[in-house]
Amino acid sequence: MATETDQKKPALPPPDPPNNDQQDALMETLHRCIHFAVKILAVMMTFVIFFGVLDVMLMFWDELLSPPHMIFKISGFMELFGAFLAVLIAIEIFVNITVYLREEVFHAKIVVGTALMAIARKIIILDASDYSPMFIFSMAALVVAVGIVYFLVSVGDKYSGHVWRRLLPGVVSTKEDTS
């Protein structure tokens, strides 16, 4: 009853995987490409910082020389302060890039610190009358959440990764912890 077409043909064996030397060479090439791309990002971020500083300087002189002379208006001051903080955030991003180039890892504390600075910038230049109370509350919750993450990462660095055993005794296994 069964015909030849009904019978399953034997499966072909899978192709041989490339040897480790080929994989290592490919991964090394890809790694060099990514490393080069990160260097390009570092150069671009340097230009962003340089032009950001020029923009802050021009805003400062424009605000200083506009009537009434030598007096800052609060709106101009907040705009200048926002631009200044944007340059500081760009510098933090540049630090993230250079640390990655040096150590090839992203340090969570630096990344979370940059995020906290960016959120703080938004809140500092925020005109509360333009936003709903729910938005203001959500920004406050975001600051608290990122602040807690920053604290935990900082404590984790201080105690060499044993933060969870110290904060949550009995919840996390303490087999390896002899202190």
C-alpha positions as CSV (number, residue, x, y, z in Angstrom):
1,M,0.0,0.0,0.0
2,A,2.7,2.4,0.8
3,T,4.4,3.8,-2.3
4,E,7.9,5.1,-2.6
5,T,6.7,8.7,-2.4
6,D,4.9,8.0,0.9
7,Q,8.0,6.7,2.5
8,K,10.2,9.3,4.2
9,K,13.5,9.9,2.7
10,P,16.5,9.8,5.0
11,A,17.4,13.2,6.3
12,L,20.6,14.6,5.2
13,P,23.1,15.2,8.0
14,P,23.5,18.8,9.0
15,P,26.4,20.6,7.4
16,D,29.6,20.7,9.3
17,P,29.9,23.8,11.4
18,P,32.7,26.1,10.6
19,N,35.8,25.3,12.6
20,N,36.7,27.5,15.6
21,D,39.4,29.3,13.7
22,Q,36.9,30.6,11.2
23,Q,34.4,31.6,13.9
24,D,37.1,33.3,15.9
25,A,38.3,35.2,12.8
26,L,34.8,36.3,12.0
27,M,34.1,37.4,15.6
28,E,37.4,39.3,15.7
29,T,36.5,41.1,12.5
30,L,33.1,42.0,13.8
31,H,34.5,43.1,17.1
32,R,37.0,45.4,15.3
33,C,34.2,46.9,13.2
34,I,32.1,47.7,16.3
35,H,35.1,49.1,18.1
36,F,35.7,51.4,15.1
37,A,32.1,52.5,15.1
38,V,32.3,53.3,18.8
39,K,35.4,55.4,18.1
40,I,33.4,57.3,15.4
41,L,30.7,57.9,18.0
42,A,33.3,59.3,20.4
43,V,34.6,61.7,17.7
44,M,31.0,62.8,16.9
45,M,30.2,63.3,20.6
46,T,33.3,65.5,20.9
47,F,31.9,67.7,18.2
48,V,28.5,67.8,19.9
49,I,30.1,68.8,23.2
50,F,32.2,71.5,21.4
51,F,29.3,73.0,19.6
52,G,27.1,72.7,22.7
53,V,29.7,74.8,24.7
54,L,29.7,77.4,21.9
55,D,25.9,77.5,22.0
56,V,26.0,78.0,25.8
57,M,28.6,80.8,25.4
58,L,26.5,82.5,22.7
59,M,23.3,82.2,24.8
60,F,25.2,83.6,27.8
61,W,26.5,86.6,25.9
62,D,23.2,87.2,24.2
63,E,21.4,87.2,27.5
64,L,24.0,89.4,29.1
65,L,24.0,92.0,26.4
66,S,20.3,92.2,25.8
67,P,18.3,95.0,27.5
68,P,18.3,95.4,30.5
69,H,22.1,95.0,30.2
70,M,24.1,92.8,32.6
71,I,20.9,91.3,34.1
72,F,19.5,87.9,33.5
73,K,15.7,87.4,33.1
74,I,14.5,84.2,34.7
75,S,13.2,82.8,31.4
76,G,16.6,83.3,29.8
77,F,18.4,81.9,32.8
78,M,16.3,78.7,32.7
79,E,17.0,78.3,28.9
80,L,20.8,78.9,29.6
81,F,20.7,76.4,32.5
82,G,19.0,73.8,30.3
83,A,21.6,74.2,27.6
84,F,24.4,73.9,30.1
85,L,22.9,70.7,31.6
86,A,22.5,69.3,28.1
87,V,26.3,69.8,27.5
88,L,27.0,68.1,30.9
89,I,24.8,65.1,29.8
90,A,26.7,65.0,26.5
91,I,29.9,64.9,28.5
92,E,28.5,62.0,30.6
93,I,27.6,60.1,27.4
94,F,31.2,60.7,26.1
95,V,32.5,59.2,29.4
96,N,30.3,56.2,28.8
97,I,31.7,55.8,25.3
98,T,35.4,56.2,26.4
99,V,34.9,53.7,29.3
100,Y,33.4,51.2,26.9
101,L,36.4,51.7,24.5
102,R,38.8,51.2,27.4
103,E,37.2,48.3,29.2
104,E,34.6,47.0,26.6
105,V,31.9,47.0,29.3
106,F,29.1,49.5,30.1
107,H,29.3,50.5,33.8
108,A,25.8,50.5,35.1
109,K,26.6,53.3,37.6
110,I,27.7,55.7,34.9
111,V,24.8,54.8,32.7
112,V,22.2,55.2,35.5
113,G,23.9,58.4,36.6
114,T,23.6,59.8,33.1
115,A,19.9,58.9,33.0
116,L,19.4,60.5,36.4
117,M,21.1,63.7,35.2
118,A,18.9,63.8,32.1
119,I,15.7,63.4,34.2
120,A,17.0,66.1,36.6
121,R,17.6,68.4,33.6
122,K,14.0,67.9,32.4
123,I,12.6,68.6,35.9
124,I,14.8,71.6,36.5
125,I,13.8,73.4,33.3
126,L,10.1,72.2,33.6
127,D,7.4,74.8,33.7
128,A,4.9,73.1,36.0
129,S,2.0,75.2,34.7
130,D,2.3,73.6,31.3
131,Y,1.9,70.0,32.5
132,S,-0.8,68.0,34.3
133,P,-0.4,66.9,37.9
134,M,-0.3,63.3,36.7
135,F,2.7,64.1,34.5
136,I,4.5,65.8,37.5
137,F,3.7,62.8,39.7
138,S,5.0,60.4,37.1
139,M,8.3,62.4,36.8
140,A,8.6,62.3,40.6
141,A,8.1,58.5,40.5
142,L,10.7,58.2,37.8
143,V,13.2,60.1,39.8
144,V,12.6,58.0,42.8
145,A,12.9,54.7,40.8
146,V,16.1,55.8,39.0
147,G,17.5,57.1,42.3
148,I,16.8,53.7,43.9
149,V,18.6,51.9,41.0
150,Y,21.5,54.3,41.4
151,F,21.7,53.6,45.1
152,L,21.6,49.9,44.6
153,V,24.3,50.0,41.9
154,S,26.4,52.2,44.2
155,V,26.0,49.9,47.2
156,G,26.7,46.9,44.9
157,D,29.9,48.5,43.8
158,K,30.9,49.2,47.4
159,Y,30.2,45.7,48.6
160,S,31.6,44.0,45.6
161,G,28.3,42.5,44.4
162,H,27.1,41.3,47.8
163,V,24.4,43.9,48.0
164,W,21.5,41.5,47.7
165,R,22.8,39.2,50.5
166,R,23.1,42.3,52.7
167,L,19.7,43.9,51.8
168,L,17.7,40.7,51.6
169,P,19.1,38.2,54.2
170,G,17.4,34.9,54.0
171,V,16.0,35.5,50.6
172,V,19.3,35.1,48.7
173,S,21.5,32.1,49.2
174,T,24.4,32.7,51.5
175,K,26.4,29.6,50.8
176,E,29.3,31.5,49.3
177,D,29.2,34.4,51.8
178,T,31.3,33.7,54.8
179,S,31.2,37.2,56.3
